[in-house]
Amino acid sequence: DLHQNHASQLYRYFSTTSARFCILTNGIVYEFYSDIDSPNKMDSKPFFEFNILDFEDHQINELKKFTKSAFSLEDILTTASTLKYTGAIKKILEQELEKPSEEFVRFFASRIYGGRLTQSVLEQFRQIVKKAREQFINEKINDRLKSALSTNEDKKEEISEVVETIGSSPKNDGIETTEEEIEAYNIIKAILRNVIDVKRVVMRDKKSYCGILLDDTNRKPICRLHFNRSRKYLGLIANKQEERVEIESLDDIFKYTDNLRAVIGEYSE
């Protein structure tokens, strides 16, 4: 088992070299560390973990970034912070949803219950929270299945005026910003970093797609992310019209660097 005391030797190595990444492994679990919290000081927790016996598809995409042909220090560091905190939040959510703590139960109960939160009331809400969790997960699974079945219908959609459709939308319960959308957003910012201040690049998520905009305005769409289906599509913008291209992995976004930079040029003219 990998424990904190095993990382102490790695911690010393990291502080005496110019390395930006280091790995602790037992041959099955690989923990990737960097200095996100404090420069030149190895973080106490890894920003990415990979288990060769138990992994998700999106973790493969993260691992590919460390291959020799794709390695980019800037690109990895751009997403490392998001990966680290996203992973930590997911672990907390997993623990709370499996065995809700009193603070977690109290958070929901205080928002919907007007009476005094006694111990018996909290215990009652603990069961309600568990039941709500099960129903929520089942509903999300059913939504995904329905979404997969309607993939062919979405392919036929032709967009003639992207400016009118990309941009902000009223907040609703159907919107869910995924980890892959956040990662793709960071990749696009890395691509545009040399041509524009990335603070001007904004992500606006909608129910059917995720829009990437310039200056946070729907009049300047950069691209669209269609990740809500079984296949992933990148919507490229040119002359205010969209062309969808299928991508197998998020790394494929780099193939369209020229397209993404070109659309920025259109708004500068």
N, C-alpha and C positions, 0 to 999 in steps of 0.2 A: 504493500500500500504506500502511496505517496503522501507524505506528511510534511508539515512546515519545516521540521528539522532537516529533512532531506534537501530543502531549498537553500539552507544556510551556506553550503559550499558554493552553490551556483551564485548566490548573492555576492560572495567575495570575488569570484571570477569576473562577474559583471562589472564590479566597481573598479577593477584594475585594467580593463580593456576598453576599447572604443566601440564595442559591439552595441547595437541597438535592440537586438533580440537575443533571447536565450531560451533553451528548451530543457525541461525536466521530464524524464520518461522512465517508465519501468518496462518499456518494450511494447506495451499495449495502450496505455494512456499517455498522451503527449500534451504537456502544459507549456504554452507559449507565453513568455514574459517580456515586458519592455519597461520603459521608465515614464509611463504616462502621468503618474501622480507627482513625481518629483524628478527633474532632469538628472541624469547620470546616477540614479539610484533605482535599483530594481524594485518593481512593485511587489507588494506582499501577496497579491493575487494575480493569477494569469488572466490575460485578455482573451485567450482562446484555448479551448481544450478539444482534443480529438482522440476518440477511442476507436481503435481499428476494428473492434468487435461490435460496436454500437454507435452508429453515426447517422446523421441526416444528410440529405442531398446538398443543402446549402453550406454544410461544413466542408464538403468536397471543394466547393468553389473558393472557400477561404484558404484551404490547403494549397490549391493550385497557385495562389499568389506567391508562395515560397519556392516554386520551381525556378530553375535557373533562367529559363526563357522568358518567364513572366515577372520575375522579381523586380519590384519597384519600391524602394524605401518609403517614398512619399505617399504612394497609394496605400500601402499597408498601414502606415501611421495615421492616415486620414480616417480609416475605418476601425482602427484598433480600439480607440476610446469608446466608440459606439458599441462595438462587440463586447467589450469588457462589462460595461454597465448594463447592456441589454441582457447578457448572460446572467448577471447577478440578480437583476429584477425577475427574470424568468424562474430562477431557483427559489426566490422568495415567494413568488406567486404559486409555484408548485407546492411548496410547503404549506402555505396558507390555505390553498384550495383542498389539500389532502387532510390537513388537520388545522382548522381555523383557530388562531390565537384569540385571546379575549380582546385585544386591541383591534383585530380585524373584524370581529363580530360587532364590537361596540361602534366601529366606524359606520357600518350599515344601519345598525339599530338606531343610532342617534339621528339619522337622517329621515327615518320613516316612522319612528315610534315617538309619540308625544308624551308618554308617561315616564315614570321614574325607572331607570335601568337597574333593577335589582338583579341579584345573581340568578334567580329563577327565570327572569325575563331574558337575560343574556343566554342562558342555557337553551331556552326555547328558540331564540334566534340563531343559535349555533346550528341547530337542526335545519332551520329554514335556509340558512346560508348554504349548507351542504346540498340541500335539495335544489336550490336555485342554480348552484354550480353544475349539477348533473344535467338539468334541463337546458342550461345555456350551452354546454358543450355539445349535447345531442342536436340542438337546433343549428349550431354552427356546422356540424358535420353534414347535416341534411342540406344546408344551403350550399356547401361545397359540391355535393353530389349533383344537385340541380344545376349548379353553375357549369359543371363539367359536361353535362348532357346538352347544354345549350351552346357549346363552343362553336359549332358550325354556323349558327345563326349570326354570331358576332363577327365571323370572318367576312360575311357578305356586306357588312356595313361600309358605305362609301361616305367620306367626309369632304364636302366641298368648301366649307368655310370654317377652318379650325378656330379662328379668332373668336367666333361666337360661342364655341362650345368648351374651350379650355379655360380654366380659371377657377375662381372660388365658387363654392356651392354651399347651401345651407347645411348646417351640421345635422346629421341624422345617424341613427343607430346602425345603418348598413355600412358605414365607412370604417375600414380597419387598415391602418398603415402597417404593412408587414416589414419584417427584418430585411427581406430582399429588396423592397422598395427603398428603404433607408440606405442600404449598401449601394444600390444603383445610383441614387441621388449623390452620394459621396464620390462615386466614380466619375459622374458627369461633372461635378465641381472640379475634380482633379484634372479632367481633360480641358476644361475652360480656364483653368488657373492662369495660363500664359497669355490669354487674350482679354481677360476681364476680371474685375474684382469679384471673387466668388461670393461675397456678401450680397451681391445683387441677384444671385441665383437662388430661387425659392421653390420649395415643394408644396403643392396643393393637392391633397388627396381627395378623390371623389369615389362614389360607390362603384363605378364601372372601370375606372382607370385612375392613374396618378399623374398629375400634370407637373412638369418642370417649367417654371416661368422666369422671365427676366424682369427685374424691378418689381416683382410681386404684382404684376398686372396681367390680366387675361388677354390684353392686346399684344403681348410679346411672348407667345409660347415658344419654348425651346424644343421640347419633345414630350412624348407621353409614354408612360409605362403601363402596358397591358399585362399585368401579372396575376390577374384574378381567374385565369383559366388554366387548364392542364398544360397548355403551351404558352411560352412567354413571347411577347411581341414588343418591339421598340418602335414607337411612332415617331418617324423623322419628319421634321417640318421644313418645307421649302415653298416660298411664294404663298404663304398662308394656307397651304394644303398639307395634309398628312399622308405619309406612305408607311405602311406597317411592314416591318421586316422581322422574321422569326429569329430568335436567339436561343441557343442551347444552354448557354451559361452567361453569367453577368460579365465575364471577361470579354465576351463578344462585343460588348458596347464599345470597347476600344477600337474595333474595326471601323467604326463610324465617327471617328474623331473629326475628320474633315467636314462631315455633314453638320455636326453639332457646332463646330466653330463657324461654319459658313452662315448659319442662321443668325448668329450674333452679329455678323457683318451686315446682314440685311437690315437690322434695326439701327445700325450706325449710319446708314446711308441717308 
